[in-house]
Amino acid sequence: MEIGVVGAGKMGGNMARRWQAGGIDVAVFDRSAVALADVADVPGLRTFPSLPALVDALAPPRLLWLMLPTGKPTGQTIEELLALLTPGDLVVDGANAHYRDSQRHAKLFQERAMAFVDAGVSGGIWGLEQGYGLMLGGDPAAVERVAPLARTLAPSPDRGWVHCGPAGAGHFAKMVHNGIEYGLMQAYAEGFSLMAARQQDLELPLAEIAEAWCHGTVIRSWLLELTADVLKDGASLDNIAAEVADSGEGRWTAQEAIDLGVPAPVISAALMARFSSQGGGNFGARLLAMLRNAFGGHAIPRD
């Protein structure tokens, strides 16, 4: 089987490596010469200096998988591919795209007798070793063509990947997945913050507690395992700014909950906590401090 990969960053590069190791013929294009050089040492993997060169090197019907930043980079590449590809070709978008964009892209490909699959991909930098979780959206025939690639990427061929439904369903499921991730991470952060506040008198061994919770408890998870690893190095947090970025999917999930009238207070609160860490809550916090001083004479904290 042959696949063209567009985007050889942290995710795309490792996925290309996993496919090549799994016996799939992989051809890669990236606008960054550094990214291409990073995968050039993979035995058998081919790299190309331009998108047209990559498309020309693939035998029709072609199958290409995009791993690009969502938004303008993905949109521009899809426009280029619509002009380069021919009927019967198939494109998979593996970015964290908004599901409505994926529905729109699927229609554009369908109008040209080509296929489109939206793929939510989870696993981060650990996917190369442990496998990726995949959520696929698209026509059943198109997803069937992609299935061998999903089986190779997944932790095992028969688990870790799922056909979620028609176009947009894969990225919708990944959006919700990331919203849940926000909530889980916030719960762990709050719990360990609470324990850290009592370390002086209770002498709580946070790293050991996190490690113990990874086994047999109802809150065990991979995120907890990562938490335990971070806490093992007590000094690792000392110079880290208390600022947590949000990449967009949490916002989309919260907005979707509002649009549908479906309560999602945990995910929404986790998103607001990230906003607060980015400075968005500074004015409100200062105002609250002043109000407490105004009505109760409470001391005003200074930076």
Buried (B, 14 or more C-beta within 10 A) or exposed (E): EEBBBBBBBBBBBBBBBBBBBBEBBBBBBBBEEEBBEBBEEBEEBBBBEEBEEBBEBBEEBBBBBBBBEBBEBBBEBBEBBBEBBEEEBBBBBBBBBBBEBBBBBBEBBBEEEBBBBBBBBBBEEEBBEEBBBBBBBBBEEBBEBBBBBBBBBBBEBEEBBBBBBBBBBBBBBBBBBBBBBBBBBBBBBEBBEEBEEEEEEEEBEBBEBBBEBBEEEEEEEEBBBBBBBBBEEEEEEEEEEEEBEBEBBBBBBBEBBEEEEEEBEBBBEBBBBBBBBBEEBEEEEEEEBEEBEEEEEEEEEEE
